């Protein structure tokens, strides 16, 4: 079985990670399959280390992409590009036995399965809706750990998405006092290394994981009891796993509620909080985040 997936073309770290449940579900359904990804973004290559994909084709040239797709000779083709008629035509022209896509003029008439794209559905769940009906939707599990971990992620692609680092540090202190059995640590990327000084100068000592490889990030997060994060790429590891999470969204530049509809996964013991419209994300109070964390931790 050869399976081709035409990835959505958002280049962001988190958007790329949201393809993982689809790949994971396909491998569980077809354990001997060879999966090839087709993308115009080099970020797709990160999935080599955390999935069972065998090929990742990155090209900006549509003709070259379709040529590579033809050579792959897929038994099943899944297009996540809702508006890409060239990809739909290629799948139709090469007469693939099974074809799945969001609904467009071609897929509606000729594909095995074509469904409308829902802008307000969690993106990974939207991808999973294109699975063959005989396959089950699967997210990643939570892994057992010898210690109870809480991870705080104060980063994000834009500073207006950042709940202040002092808020995170005060939150860590309150949680540590309430739950001394938990190990509380920070996870930051290379763009948040300036937070390291604030964390190191804080009266309470907390471990900090800085710019870790993706495989290590997955291991850390999947062993956690709770992740509290801004709307950032690494937070999606918690989103696509069974780990409890709290995600903080800003409404300073856009509507945080609408963003959450597409990028937050509804699941047990998880929730999101949104800052006040046109105000800083710091309009989410420390006490609100703390009480939300307590409500989750008391159920675990």
Rosetta blueprint (number, residue, H / E / L):
1 X L
2 X E
3 X E
4 X E
5 X E
6 X E
7 X L
8 X L
9 X L
10 X L
11 X L
12 X L
13 X H
14 X H
15 X H
16 X H
17 X H
18 X L
19 X L
20 X H
21 X H
22 X H
23 X H
24 X H
25 X H
26 X H
27 X H
28 X H
29 X H
30 X L
31 X L
32 X L
33 X L
34 X E
35 X E
36 X E
37 X E
38 X E
39 X E
40 X L
41 X L
42 X H
43 X H
44 X H
45 X H
46 X H
47 X H
48 X H
49 X L
50 X L
51 X L
52 X L
53 X L
54 X L
55 X E
56 X E
57 X E
58 X E
59 X L
60 X L
61 X L
62 X H
63 X H
64 X H
65 X H
66 X H
67 X H
68 X H
69 X H
70 X H
71 X H
72 X H
73 X L
74 X L
75 X L
76 X E
77 X E
78 X E
79 X E
80 X L
81 X L
82 X L
83 X L
84 X L
85 X H
86 X H
87 X H
88 X H
89 X H
90 X H
91 X H
92 X H
93 X H
94 X L
95 X L
96 X L
97 X L
98 X E
99 X E
100 X E
101 X E
102 X E
103 X L
104 X L
105 X L
106 X L
107 X H
108 X H
109 X H
110 X H
111 X L
112 X L
113 X E
114 X E
115 X E
116 X L
117 X L
118 X L
119 X L
120 X L
121 X L
122 X L
123 X H
124 X H
125 X H
126 X H
127 X H
128 X H
129 X L
130 X L
131 X L
132 X L
133 X L
134 X L
135 X L
136 X L
137 X L
138 X L
139 X L
140 X E
141 X L
142 X L
143 X L
144 X L
145 X L
146 X L
147 X L
148 X E
149 X E
150 X E
151 X E
152 X E
153 X E
154 X L
155 X L
156 X L
157 X L
158 X L
159 X H
160 X H
161 X H
162 X L
163 X L
164 X L
165 X H
166 X H
167 X H
168 X H
169 X H
170 X H
171 X H
172 X H
173 X H
174 X H
175 X H
176 X H
177 X H
178 X H
179 X L
180 X L
181 X L
182 X E
183 X E
184 X E
185 X E
186 X E
187 X E
188 X E
189 X L
190 X H
191 X H
192 X H
193 X L
194 X L
195 X H
196 X H
197 X H
198 X H
199 X H
200 X H
201 X H
202 X L
203 X L
204 X L
205 X L
206 X L
207 X E
208 X E
209 X E
210 X E
211 X L
212 X L
213 X L
214 X H
215 X H
216 X H
217 X H
218 X H
219 X H
220 X H
221 X H
222 X H
223 X L
224 X L
225 X L
226 X E
227 X E
228 X E
229 X E
230 X E
231 X L
232 X L
233 X L
234 X L
235 X H
236 X H
237 X H
238 X H
239 X H
240 X L
241 X E
242 X L
243 X L
244 X E
245 X E
246 X E
247 X E
248 X E
249 X E
250 X L
251 X L
252 X L
253 X L
254 X L
255 X L
256 X H
257 X H
258 X H
259 X H
260 X H
261 X H
262 X H
263 X H
264 X L
265 X L
266 X L
267 X L
268 X L
269 X L
270 X L
271 X E
272 X E
273 X E
274 X E
275 X L
276 X L
277 X L
278 X L
279 X L
280 X L
281 X H
282 X H
283 X H
284 X L
285 X L
286 X H
287 X H
288 X H
289 X H
290 X H
291 X H
292 X H
293 X H
294 X H
295 X H
296 X H
297 X H
298 X L
299 X L
300 X L
